[in-house]
Amino acid sequence: MAIQGHVENGHIVLDSPLRLPEGTKITVLVQSDDRESHSSVTFPSLFERLKSVAGKAKGLPSDLAINHDHYLHGQPKRQ
């Protein structure tokens, strides 16, 4: 099934209403047009998206980097 749509204010808008069951997996295929080359579109890196929260956590264990599986999932500590 192919559904047409467009981008409006950074959001995908379908040209006709479509009701799909909750959890339905979809794939979005971006088609270039003659007006604009999509190769010029850049997306922020993961660091750029998360830099506002980097270093904000307080009171974390000093060995969290090496023992994150212990703290998150209860695995034995590495050191």
PDB file as gemmi writes it, atoms N, CA and C in Angstrom:
CRYST1    1.000    1.000    1.000  90.00  90.00  90.00 P 1                      
ATOM      1  N   MET A   1       0.846  -1.162   0.000  1.00  0.00           N  
ATOM      2  CA  MET A   1       0.000   0.000   0.000  1.00  0.00           C  
ATOM      3  C   MET A   1       0.896   1.231   0.000  1.00  0.00           C  
ATOM      4  N   ALA A   2       0.609   2.201  -0.828  1.00  0.00           N  
ATOM      5  CA  ALA A   2       1.347   3.458  -0.876  1.00  0.00           C  
ATOM      6  C   ALA A   2       0.398   4.595  -0.513  1.00  0.00           C  
ATOM      7  N   ILE A   3       0.792   5.420   0.419  1.00  0.00           N  
ATOM      8  CA  ILE A   3      -0.005   6.549   0.866  1.00  0.00           C  
ATOM      9  C   ILE A   3       0.805   7.809   0.585  1.00  0.00           C  
ATOM     10  N   GLN A   4       0.182   8.811   0.001  1.00  0.00           N  
ATOM     11  CA  GLN A   4       0.863  10.059  -0.312  1.00  0.00           C  
ATOM     12  C   GLN A   4       0.728  11.033   0.851  1.00  0.00           C  
ATOM     13  N   GLY A   5       1.709  11.886   1.000  1.00  0.00           N  
ATOM     14  CA  GLY A   5       1.689  12.900   2.035  1.00  0.00           C  
ATOM     15  C   GLY A   5       2.743  13.952   1.758  1.00  0.00           C  
ATOM     16  N   HIS A   6       2.928  14.834   2.717  1.00  0.00           N  
ATOM     17  CA  HIS A   6       3.923  15.890   2.582  1.00  0.00           C  
ATOM     18  C   HIS A   6       4.400  16.291   3.971  1.00  0.00           C  
ATOM     19  N   VAL A   7       5.455  17.083   4.008  1.00  0.00           N  
ATOM     20  CA  VAL A   7       5.993  17.575   5.278  1.00  0.00           C  
ATOM     21  C   VAL A   7       5.494  18.995   5.489  1.00  0.00           C  
ATOM     22  N   GLU A   8       4.970  19.215   6.681  1.00  0.00           N  
ATOM     23  CA  GLU A   8       4.435  20.526   7.045  1.00  0.00           C  
ATOM     24  C   GLU A   8       4.960  20.881   8.425  1.00  0.00           C  
ATOM     25  N   ASN A   9       5.740  21.939   8.519  1.00  0.00           N  
ATOM     26  CA  ASN A   9       6.350  22.352   9.791  1.00  0.00           C  
ATOM     27  C   ASN A   9       7.123  21.212  10.439  1.00  0.00           C  
ATOM     28  N   GLY A  10       7.810  20.418   9.634  1.00  0.00           N  
ATOM     29  CA  GLY A  10       8.639  19.344  10.154  1.00  0.00           C  
ATOM     30  C   GLY A  10       7.899  18.067  10.511  1.00  0.00           C  
ATOM     31  N   HIS A  11       6.602  17.987  10.239  1.00  0.00           N  
ATOM     32  CA  HIS A  11       5.815  16.805  10.545  1.00  0.00           C  
ATOM     33  C   HIS A  11       5.273  16.190   9.259  1.00  0.00           C  
ATOM     34  N   ILE A  12       5.137  14.876   9.248  1.00  0.00           N  
ATOM     35  CA  ILE A  12       4.572  14.184   8.101  1.00  0.00           C  
ATOM     36  C   ILE A  12       3.053  14.281   8.176  1.00  0.00           C  
ATOM     37  N   VAL A  13       2.435  14.780   7.103  1.00  0.00           N  
ATOM     38  CA  VAL A  13       0.987  14.931   7.025  1.00  0.00           C  
ATOM     39  C   VAL A  13       0.499  14.099   5.850  1.00  0.00           C  
ATOM     40  N   LEU A  14      -0.433  13.187   6.107  1.00  0.00           N  
ATOM     41  CA  LEU A  14      -0.986  12.358   5.038  1.00  0.00           C  
ATOM     42  C   LEU A  14      -2.008  13.160   4.245  1.00  0.00           C  
ATOM     43  N   ASP A  15      -2.004  12.960   2.918  1.00  0.00           N  
ATOM     44  CA  ASP A  15      -2.932  13.699   2.061  1.00  0.00           C  
ATOM     45  C   ASP A  15      -4.379  13.229   2.226  1.00  0.00           C  
ATOM     46  N   SER A  16      -4.580  11.981   2.633  1.00  0.00           N  
ATOM     47  CA  SER A  16      -5.935  11.487   2.891  1.00  0.00           C  
ATOM     48  C   SER A  16      -5.926  10.760   4.232  1.00  0.00           C  
ATOM     49  N   PRO A  17      -7.027  10.827   4.978  1.00  0.00           N  
ATOM     50  CA  PRO A  17      -7.079  10.184   6.286  1.00  0.00           C  
ATOM     51  C   PRO A  17      -6.857   8.671   6.173  1.00  0.00           C  
ATOM     52  N   LEU A  18      -6.201   8.117   7.144  1.00  0.00           N  
ATOM     53  CA  LEU A  18      -5.922   6.680   7.153  1.00  0.00           C  
ATOM     54  C   LEU A  18      -5.979   6.193   8.586  1.00  0.00           C  
ATOM     55  N   ARG A  19      -6.782   5.171   8.829  1.00  0.00           N  
ATOM     56  CA  ARG A  19      -6.869   4.581  10.168  1.00  0.00           C  
ATOM     57  C   ARG A  19      -6.179   3.229  10.136  1.00  0.00           C  
ATOM     58  N   LEU A  20      -5.138   3.113  10.937  1.00  0.00           N  
ATOM     59  CA  LEU A  20      -4.392   1.862  11.050  1.00  0.00           C  
ATOM     60  C   LEU A  20      -4.473   1.390  12.490  1.00  0.00           C  
ATOM     61  N   PRO A  21      -4.421   0.075  12.707  1.00  0.00           N  
ATOM     62  CA  PRO A  21      -4.423  -0.428  14.082  1.00  0.00           C  
ATOM     63  C   PRO A  21      -3.207   0.069  14.854  1.00  0.00           C  
ATOM     64  N   GLU A  22      -3.394   0.308  16.135  1.00  0.00           N  
ATOM     65  CA  GLU A  22      -2.310   0.749  17.011  1.00  0.00           C  
ATOM     66  C   GLU A  22      -1.145  -0.231  16.920  1.00  0.00           C  
ATOM     67  N   GLY A  23       0.062   0.289  16.797  1.00  0.00           N  
ATOM     68  CA  GLY A  23       1.251  -0.549  16.734  1.00  0.00           C  
ATOM     69  C   GLY A  23       1.625  -1.004  15.331  1.00  0.00           C  
ATOM     70  N   THR A  24       0.849  -0.605  14.319  1.00  0.00           N  
ATOM     71  CA  THR A  24       1.162  -0.976  12.947  1.00  0.00           C  
ATOM     72  C   THR A  24       2.516  -0.396  12.558  1.00  0.00           C  
ATOM     73  N   LYS A  25       3.387  -1.215  12.013  1.00  0.00           N  
ATOM     74  CA  LYS A  25       4.698  -0.756  11.572  1.00  0.00           C  
ATOM     75  C   LYS A  25       4.562  -0.147  10.180  1.00  0.00           C  
ATOM     76  N   ILE A  26       5.252   0.972   9.966  1.00  0.00           N  
ATOM     77  CA  ILE A  26       5.225   1.638   8.676  1.00  0.00           C  
ATOM     78  C   ILE A  26       6.654   1.942   8.239  1.00  0.00           C  
ATOM     79  N   THR A  27       6.823   2.207   6.958  1.00  0.00           N  
ATOM     80  CA  THR A  27       8.100   2.652   6.407  1.00  0.00           C  
ATOM     81  C   THR A  27       7.846   3.936   5.639  1.00  0.00           C  
ATOM     82  N   VAL A  28       8.691   4.928   5.853  1.00  0.00           N  
ATOM     83  CA  VAL A  28       8.558   6.193   5.147  1.00  0.00           C  
ATOM     84  C   VAL A  28       9.678   6.271   4.116  1.00  0.00           C  
ATOM     85  N   LEU A  29       9.316   6.450   2.862  1.00  0.00           N  
ATOM     86  CA  LEU A  29      10.261   6.591   1.764  1.00  0.00           C  
ATOM     87  C   LEU A  29      10.241   8.041   1.319  1.00  0.00           C  
ATOM     88  N   VAL A  30      11.371   8.710   1.445  1.00  0.00           N  
ATOM     89  CA  VAL A  30      11.442  10.117   1.068  1.00  0.00           C  
ATOM     90  C   VAL A  30      11.738  10.204  -0.423  1.00  0.00           C  
ATOM     91  N   GLN A  31      10.864  10.903  -1.138  1.00  0.00           N  
ATOM     92  CA  GLN A  31      11.038  11.088  -2.565  1.00  0.00           C  
ATOM     93  C   GLN A  31      11.511  12.508  -2.814  1.00  0.00           C  
ATOM     94  N   SER A  32      12.579  12.640  -3.578  1.00  0.00           N  
ATOM     95  CA  SER A  32      13.056  13.985  -3.876  1.00  0.00           C  
ATOM     96  C   SER A  32      12.221  14.558  -5.016  1.00  0.00           C  
ATOM     97  N   ASP A  33      12.126  15.866  -5.028  1.00  0.00           N  
ATOM     98  CA  ASP A  33      11.436  16.530  -6.127  1.00  0.00           C  
ATOM     99  C   ASP A  33      12.389  17.539  -6.748  1.00  0.00           C  
ATOM    100  N   ASP A  34      11.961  18.189  -7.801  1.00  0.00           N  
ATOM    101  CA  ASP A  34      12.829  19.111  -8.522  1.00  0.00           C  
ATOM    102  C   ASP A  34      13.053  20.421  -7.766  1.00  0.00           C  
ATOM    103  N   ARG A  35      12.205  20.707  -6.787  1.00  0.00           N  
ATOM    104  CA  ARG A  35      12.313  21.986  -6.085  1.00  0.00           C  
ATOM    105  C   ARG A  35      13.507  22.049  -5.150  1.00  0.00           C  
ATOM    106  N   GLU A  36      13.857  20.951  -4.534  1.00  0.00           N  
ATOM    107  CA  GLU A  36      14.899  20.979  -3.514  1.00  0.00           C  
ATOM    108  C   GLU A  36      15.633  19.651  -3.502  1.00  0.00           C  
ATOM    109  N   SER A  37      16.931  19.709  -3.376  1.00  0.00           N  
ATOM    110  CA  SER A  37      17.730  18.494  -3.272  1.00  0.00           C  
ATOM    111  C   SER A  37      17.783  18.074  -1.811  1.00  0.00           C  
ATOM    112  N   HIS A  38      17.404  16.838  -1.516  1.00  0.00           N  
ATOM    113  CA  HIS A  38      17.411  16.355  -0.133  1.00  0.00           C  
ATOM    114  C   HIS A  38      18.820  16.083   0.365  1.00  0.00           C  
ATOM    115  N   SER A  39      19.811  16.101  -0.533  1.00  0.00           N  
ATOM    116  CA  SER A  39      21.179  15.900  -0.083  1.00  0.00           C  
ATOM    117  C   SER A  39      21.659  17.082   0.746  1.00  0.00           C  
ATOM    118  N   SER A  40      20.993  18.234   0.623  1.00  0.00           N  
ATOM    119  CA  SER A  40      21.378  19.401   1.402  1.00  0.00           C  
ATOM    120  C   SER A  40      20.759  19.393   2.798  1.00  0.00           C  
ATOM    121  N   VAL A  41      19.841  18.477   3.066  1.00  0.00           N  
ATOM    122  CA  VAL A  41      19.195  18.396   4.370  1.00  0.00           C  
ATOM    123  C   VAL A  41      20.152  17.739   5.349  1.00  0.00           C  
ATOM    124  N   THR A  42      20.392  18.396   6.470  1.00  0.00           N  
ATOM    125  CA  THR A  42      21.255  17.826   7.502  1.00  0.00           C  
ATOM    126  C   THR A  42      20.446  17.621   8.770  1.00  0.00           C  
ATOM    127  N   PHE A  43      20.797  16.614   9.512  1.00  0.00           N  
ATOM    128  CA  PHE A  43      20.131  16.294  10.753  1.00  0.00           C  
ATOM    129  C   PHE A  43      21.113  16.452  11.898  1.00  0.00           C  
ATOM    130  N   PRO A  44      20.659  16.896  13.064  1.00  0.00           N  
ATOM    131  CA  PRO A  44      21.588  17.057  14.185  1.00  0.00           C  
ATOM    132  C   PRO A  44      22.135  15.705  14.642  1.00  0.00           C  
ATOM    133  N   SER A  45      23.379  15.725  15.097  1.00  0.00           N  
ATOM    134  CA  SER A  45      24.004  14.503  15.604  1.00  0.00           C  
ATOM    135  C   SER A  45      23.375  14.126  16.944  1.00  0.00           C  
ATOM    136  N   LEU A  46      23.660  12.915  17.400  1.00  0.00           N  
ATOM    137  CA  LEU A  46      23.151  12.471  18.694  1.00  0.00           C  
ATOM    138  C   LEU A  46      23.641  13.402  19.796  1.00  0.00           C  
ATOM    139  N   PHE A  47      24.916  13.797  19.735  1.00  0.00           N  
ATOM    140  CA  PHE A  47      25.438  14.735  20.742  1.00  0.00           C  
ATOM    141  C   PHE A  47      24.665  16.045  20.734  1.00  0.00           C  
ATOM    142  N   GLU A  48      24.427  16.595  19.547  1.00  0.00           N  
ATOM    143  CA  GLU A  48      23.701  17.856  19.466  1.00  0.00           C  
ATOM    144  C   GLU A  48      22.297  17.741  20.039  1.00  0.00           C  
ATOM    145  N   ARG A  49      21.655  16.574  19.845  1.00  0.00           N  
ATOM    146  CA  ARG A  49      20.303  16.391  20.372  1.00  0.00           C  
ATOM    147  C   ARG A  49      20.288  16.207  21.881  1.00  0.00           C  
ATOM    148  N   LEU A  50      21.373  15.648  22.455  1.00  0.00           N  
ATOM    149  CA  LEU A  50      21.382  15.344  23.881  1.00  0.00           C  
ATOM    150  C   LEU A  50      22.240  16.289  24.720  1.00  0.00           C  
ATOM    151  N   LYS A  51      22.930  17.259  24.101  1.00  0.00           N  
ATOM    152  CA  LYS A  51      23.859  18.089  24.857  1.00  0.00           C  
ATOM    153  C   LYS A  51      23.178  18.924  25.937  1.00  0.00           C  
ATOM    154  N   SER A  52      21.901  19.187  25.803  1.00  0.00           N  
ATOM    155  CA  SER A  52      21.204  19.978  26.830  1.00  0.00           C  
ATOM    156  C   SER A  52      21.033  19.202  28.139  1.00  0.00           C  
ATOM    157  N   VAL A  53      21.115  17.877  28.095  1.00  0.00           N  
ATOM    158  CA  VAL A  53      20.965  17.080  29.313  1.00  0.00           C  
ATOM    159  C   VAL A  53      22.285  16.457  29.757  1.00  0.00           C  
ATOM    160  N   ALA A  54      23.341  16.606  28.977  1.00  0.00           N  
ATOM    161  CA  ALA A  54      24.638  16.014  29.328  1.00  0.00           C  
ATOM    162  C   ALA A  54      25.171  16.641  30.608  1.00  0.00           C  
ATOM    163  N   GLY A  55      25.593  15.793  31.539  1.00  0.00           N  
ATOM    164  CA  GLY A  55      26.192  16.256  32.788  1.00  0.00           C  
ATOM    165  C   GLY A  55      25.203  16.740  33.824  1.00  0.00           C  
ATOM    166  N   LYS A  56      23.926  16.542  33.620  1.00  0.00           N  
ATOM    167  CA  LYS A  56      22.902  17.048  34.551  1.00  0.00           C  
ATOM    168  C   LYS A  56      22.616  16.088  35.711  1.00  0.00           C  
ATOM    169  N   ALA A  57      22.901  14.795  35.536  1.00  0.00           N  
ATOM    170  CA  ALA A  57      22.581  13.811  36.575  1.00  0.00           C  
ATOM    171  C   ALA A  57      23.481  14.004  37.786  1.00  0.00           C  
ATOM    172  N   LYS A  58      22.920  13.901  38.965  1.00  0.00           N  
ATOM    173  CA  LYS A  58      23.653  14.074  40.226  1.00  0.00           C  
ATOM    174  C   LYS A  58      23.551  12.808  41.061  1.00  0.00           C  
ATOM    175  N   GLY A  59      24.568  12.522  41.845  1.00  0.00           N  
ATOM    176  CA  GLY A  59      24.542  11.423  42.800  1.00  0.00           C  
ATOM    177  C   GLY A  59      24.674  10.037  42.194  1.00  0.00           C  
ATOM    178  N   LEU A  60      25.274   9.921  41.017  1.00  0.00           N  
ATOM    179  CA  LEU A  60      25.449   8.609  40.391  1.00  0.00           C  
ATOM    180  C   LEU A  60      26.702   7.931  40.922  1.00  0.00           C  
ATOM    181  N   PRO A  61      26.737   6.602  40.949  1.00  0.00           N  
ATOM    182  CA  PRO A  61      27.928   5.895  41.408  1.00  0.00           C  
ATOM    183  C   PRO A  61      29.130   6.201  40.516  1.00  0.00           C  
ATOM    184  N   SER A  62      30.319   6.259  41.097  1.00  0.00           N  
ATOM    185  CA  SER A  62      31.522   6.586  40.327  1.00  0.00           C  
ATOM    186  C   SER A  62      31.880   5.495  39.324  1.00  0.00           C  
ATOM    187  N   ASP A  63      31.396   4.258  39.536  1.00  0.00           N  
ATOM    188  CA  ASP A  63      31.713   3.158  38.623  1.00  0.00           C  
ATOM    189  C   ASP A  63      30.550   2.837  37.683  1.00  0.00           C  
ATOM    190  N   LEU A  64      29.665   3.791  37.467  1.00  0.00           N  
ATOM    191  CA  LEU A  64      28.479   3.549  36.650  1.00  0.00           C  
ATOM    192  C   LEU A  64      28.839   3.162  35.214  1.00  0.00           C  
ATOM    193  N   ALA A  65      29.864   3.770  34.650  1.00  0.00           N  
ATOM    194  CA  ALA A  65      30.203   3.492  33.255  1.00  0.00           C  
ATOM    195  C   ALA A  65      30.552   2.015  33.049  1.00  0.00           C  
ATOM    196  N   ILE A  66      31.343   1.451  33.941  1.00  0.00           N  
ATOM    197  CA  ILE A  66      31.759   0.062  33.760  1.00  0.00           C  
ATOM    198  C   ILE A  66      30.734  -0.930  34.317  1.00  0.00           C  
ATOM    199  N   ASN A  67      29.941  -0.506  35.287  1.00  0.00           N  
ATOM    200  CA  ASN A  67      28.990  -1.420  35.936  1.00  0.00           C  
ATOM    201  C   ASN A  67      27.527  -1.052  35.678  1.00  0.00           C  
ATOM    202  N   HIS A  68      27.244  -0.451  34.525  1.00  0.00           N  
ATOM    203  CA  HIS A  68      25.856  -0.060  34.260  1.00  0.00           C  
ATOM    204  C   HIS A  68      24.928  -1.274  34.208  1.00  0.00           C  
ATOM    205  N   ASP A  69      25.410  -2.442  33.755  1.00  0.00           N  
ATOM    206  CA  ASP A  69      24.563  -3.644  33.747  1.00  0.00           C  
ATOM    207  C   ASP A  69      24.212  -4.080  35.174  1.00  0.00           C  
ATOM    208  N   HIS A  70      25.114  -3.847  36.107  1.00  0.00           N  
ATOM    209  CA  HIS A  70      24.835  -4.177  37.509  1.00  0.00           C  
ATOM    210  C   HIS A  70      23.719  -3.275  38.045  1.00  0.00           C  
ATOM    211  N   TYR A  71      23.835  -1.974  37.793  1.00  0.00           N  
ATOM    212  CA  TYR A  71      22.861  -1.030  38.330  1.00  0.00           C  
ATOM    213  C   TYR A  71      21.520  -1.090  37.605  1.00  0.00           C  
ATOM    214  N   LEU A  72      21.521  -1.388  36.328  1.00  0.00           N  
ATOM    215  CA  LEU A  72      20.281  -1.424  35.563  1.00  0.00           C  
ATOM    216  C   LEU A  72      19.589  -2.787  35.594  1.00  0.00           C  
ATOM    217  N   HIS A  73      20.391  -3.878  35.549  1.00  0.00           N  
ATOM    218  CA  HIS A  73      19.814  -5.197  35.360  1.00  0.00           C  
ATOM    219  C   HIS A  73      20.166  -6.212  36.440  1.00  0.00           C  
ATOM    220  N   GLY A  74      20.967  -5.788  37.443  1.00  0.00           N  
ATOM    221  CA  GLY A  74      21.282  -6.689  38.540  1.00  0.00           C  
ATOM    222  C   GLY A  74      22.402  -7.682  38.240  1.00  0.00           C  
ATOM    223  N   GLN A  75      23.157  -7.480  37.172  1.00  0.00           N  
ATOM    224  CA  GLN A  75      24.267  -8.368  36.846  1.00  0.00           C  
ATOM    225  C   GLN A  75      25.391  -8.173  37.876  1.00  0.00           C  
ATOM    226  N   PRO A  76      26.274  -9.183  38.031  1.00  0.00           N  
ATOM    227  CA  PRO A  76      27.403  -9.010  38.957  1.00  0.00           C  
ATOM    228  C   PRO A  76      28.280  -7.825  38.529  1.00  0.00           C  
ATOM    229  N   LYS A  77      28.893  -7.168  39.535  1.00  0.00           N  
ATOM    230  CA  LYS A  77      29.782  -6.048  39.224  1.00  0.00           C  
ATOM    231  C   LYS A  77      31.033  -6.554  38.536  1.00  0.00           C  
ATOM    232  N   ARG A  78      31.619  -5.720  37.695  1.00  0.00           N  
ATOM    233  CA  ARG A  78      32.853  -6.073  36.992  1.00  0.00           C  
ATOM    234  C   ARG A  78      34.069  -5.824  37.868  1.00  0.00           C  
ATOM    235  N   GLN A  79      34.020  -4.881  38.760  1.00  0.00           N  
ATOM    236  CA  GLN A  79      35.170  -4.594  39.627  1.00  0.00           C  
ATOM    237  C   GLN A  79      34.722  -4.581  41.058  1.00  0.00           C  
TER     238      GLN A  79                                                      
END                                                                             
